[in-house]
Every structure is written in structure tokens, then in C-alpha cells.
């Protein structure tokens, strides 16, 4: 895995974990961009949308468009990945206890 792939895998995990921690298992793209920034990933809104599209293609999130904003909701499979019970290539595996 090269540096770029490592960053993408970590960003995807950060998104899944943020969704898993929300009582409604969902956030909009703006909130997710802020969460990524908190974890050291300064990414554009377009990059957040690309990450969300990839996660949706893998069946890890469901996307809804509300006006001009994307809202992501964690799928059951996405929750399994966020908890480390399922491994998906391209998503970093959480460390034990995280």
C-alpha cells in the first residue's frame, strides 16, 4: 500500500466511525469534512463527495441528496467495518479498542 492509498483508507475509516458514533448514524458532507479536518485530513468538499461515493459503491453507506448537500447514512455492513468485524480492502482496519 502506498502513501496515497493509506490516506484514502484512513479517511474512509474516519467517515465510517463518525457515522457509527452518531445516534442517527448519519451526517451531511459538511460535518464529515469538519470531522476529517479534526483527524488531520484537510480535504475539499469534492474529495469528501468522492470518498462518500466510493463508500456507497461498496455498500457501506447510503447517500441522499438534500438540496445541494449529500447526507450519508451508515449501512449495517458499514457498521461492521467501522467496528472491525468485517474487513473491506480500501478501508483501514480500526486498531484494537478503537
Secondary structure, DSSP 4 states (H G I P E B T S, - for coil): --HHHHHHHHHHHHHHHHHHHSTTSEEEHHHHHHHHHHTT----HHHHHHHHHHHHHTTSEEEEEETTEEEEEE-HHHHHHHTTSS--TTSPPPPTT-
